[in-house]
């Protein structure tokens, strides 16, 4: 669910910014966890021949020069503005969360960066805030580990699978005493004596 929510957020952010800014292209790059400027994913939004914006998720090639501006913006979190052709401008804004760049938004447009900067920076802040809310709803703030609510949701899904997802072959195996997906689910509970001295 978390990954689906993040993907939906990525897509709606790129599409909405492209439509509002009448951009030639909008790209959202996300930093790989623990990677020094390496990109985990890129969502690219460009208009088709009819002018309708189309989304494309790109597996980033770390050596791709087209991604150099976004990588630079993530490594040194500062706004970049450049001219990329006659009448074409590029604006790259870092997406900051807790003072660290988690990604970058790139807008290629005929509009000068000074005119679109506040809009792109606003989208970057909204994205950072929404990402933080999604993470906080599923993770413990202190440790970063998944919280009890997430654990219970995953456990419920494992122990009570969707009846529509159970195949007839699995039902036949279950009737005849064979292995089933449910037999492969284990839950271990460990009790540690005097743990309060540590915790």
C-alpha positions in Angstrom: 0.0 0.0 0.0 2.8 2.4 0.9 4.6 1.8 -2.4 1.3 2.2 -4.3 0.7 5.5 -2.5 4.2 6.8 -3.2 3.9 5.8 -6.9 0.5 7.6 -7.1 2.0 10.7 -5.5 5.0 10.7 -7.9 2.7 10.4 -10.9 0.2 13.1 -9.8 3.0 15.5 -8.9 4.7 15.3 -12.3 1.4 15.4 -14.2 0.0 18.3 -12.2 3.1 20.4 -12.4 3.4 19.8 -16.2 -0.2 20.8 -16.8 0.0 23.9 -14.5 3.3 25.1 -15.9 2.5 24.2 -19.6 6.0 22.5 -19.5 7.9 20.9 -22.3 8.8 18.2 -19.7 8.7 17.6 -16.0 10.9 15.0 -14.3 10.9 13.8 -10.7 14.0 12.0 -9.6 14.3 10.2 -6.2 17.5 9.5 -4.4 18.4 5.9 -3.8 18.4 5.0 -0.1 22.0 5.3 1.1 23.2 6.3 -2.3 25.5 9.3 -2.7 23.6 11.2 -5.4 22.5 7.9 -7.1 19.0 7.9 -8.4 16.5 5.2 -7.5 13.7 6.2 -9.9 12.7 8.8 -12.4 9.2 9.8 -13.4 9.2 11.7 -16.7 6.2 13.6 -18.1 6.0 15.0 -21.6 3.2 16.0 -24.0 2.3 13.6 -26.9 1.5 14.7 -30.5 -2.0 15.8 -29.4 -0.7 17.8 -26.4 -1.8 15.3 -23.8 0.7 14.7 -21.1 2.1 11.1 -20.8 3.9 9.6 -17.9 6.9 7.4 -18.2 8.8 5.7 -15.3 12.4 5.4 -16.2 15.0 3.0 -14.6 17.8 5.6 -14.2 21.1 5.0 -15.9 23.6 6.6 -13.5 25.8 7.6 -16.4 23.0 9.3 -18.4 24.0 12.9 -19.0 20.3 13.9 -19.2 20.0 13.2 -15.5 23.2 15.2 -14.5 21.4 18.3 -13.4 19.1 16.4 -11.1 22.0 14.4 -9.6 23.9 17.6 -9.0 20.9 19.2 -7.4 20.5 16.2 -5.0 24.2 16.1 -4.2 24.4 19.9 -3.5 20.8 20.8 -2.6 20.4 24.1 -4.4 18.2 25.4 -7.1 19.8 25.2 -10.6 18.7 27.3 -13.6 20.1 26.9 -17.1 19.3 27.7 -20.7 19.1 24.4 -22.7 18.3 25.8 -26.1 16.9 28.8 -28.0 14.0 30.0 -25.8 14.2 26.9 -23.6 14.9 27.0 -19.9 15.6 24.3 -17.3 14.8 24.7 -13.6 15.9 22.1 -11.1 14.7 22.3 -7.5 15.8 19.9 -4.7 13.1 18.1 -2.6 14.2 18.5 1.0 13.1 16.5 4.0 14.7 17.1 7.4 17.4 19.2 5.6 18.4 16.3 3.3 17.7 16.1 -0.4 15.4 13.1 -1.1 15.0 14.0 -4.7 14.7 16.7 -7.3 12.1 18.2 -9.6 13.2 19.3 -13.1 11.0 21.6 -15.3 11.9 22.2 -18.9 9.9 25.1 -20.3 9.8 28.2 -22.4 9.0 30.2 -19.3 12.0 31.8 -17.6 13.0 30.1 -14.3 12.2 33.3 -12.3 8.5 33.0 -13.4 8.1 29.4 -12.5 10.5 29.0 -9.5 7.9 29.6 -6.7 5.5 27.1 -8.3 8.1 24.4 -8.6 9.4 25.0 -5.1 5.9 24.9 -3.7 5.3 21.5 -5.4 8.6 20.3 -3.9 7.6 21.3 -0.4 4.1 19.6 -0.8 5.8 16.4 -2.0 8.3 16.4 0.9 5.5 17.0 3.4 3.2 14.3 2.0 6.1 11.8 1.8 7.0 12.5 5.4 3.3 11.9 6.4 3.2 8.6 4.5 6.4 7.4 6.2 5.3 8.6 9.7 2.0 6.7 9.4 3.9 3.4 8.8 7.1 3.8 10.7 8.3 4.5 14.2 9.8 8.0 14.4 12.7 7.0 16.6 14.0 3.8 14.9 12.5 4.1 11.4 11.2 0.6 11.7 7.6 -0.3 10.7 5.1 0.4 13.5 2.6 -1.9 15.1 -0.3 -0.6 12.8 1.7 -1.6 9.7 2.7 -5.0 11.3 -0.9 -5.8 12.1 -2.1 -4.9 8.6 0.6 -7.2 7.1 -0.1 -10.0 9.5 -3.9 -9.8 8.8 -3.1 -10.0 5.1 -0.9 -13.0 5.6 -3.3 -14.9 7.9 -6.5 -14.1 6.1 -5.6 -14.0 2.4 -8.1 -12.6 -0.1 -10.5 -15.5 -1.0 -10.5 -14.3 -4.6 -6.7 -14.8 -4.7 -6.9 -18.5 -3.7 -6.5 -20.7 -6.7 -8.5 -23.9 -7.3 -5.2 -25.8 -7.3 -4.4 -24.5 -3.8 -7.9 -25.4 -2.6 -7.5 -29.0 -4.0 -4.1 -29.3 -2.2 -5.7 -28.1 1.0 -8.6 -30.6 0.7 -6.2 -33.5 0.2 -3.9 -32.5 3.0 -1.2 -31.0 0.8 0.8 -27.8 1.5 -0.8 -24.5 1.2 0.4 -20.9 1.2 -1.1 -20.5 4.7 1.1 -23.4 6.0 4.2 -21.3 5.1 3.3 -18.4 7.4 5.1 -18.4 10.7 4.9 -15.9 13.6 7.5 -16.0 16.3 7.1 -14.1 19.5 10.2 -13.6 21.7 10.1 -12.6 25.3 13.3 -11.1 26.8 13.6 -11.1 30.6 14.4 -7.8 32.3 14.4 -5.9 29.0 13.4 -2.7 30.8 17.0 -2.4 32.0 18.1 -1.9 28.4 15.0 -0.2 27.0 
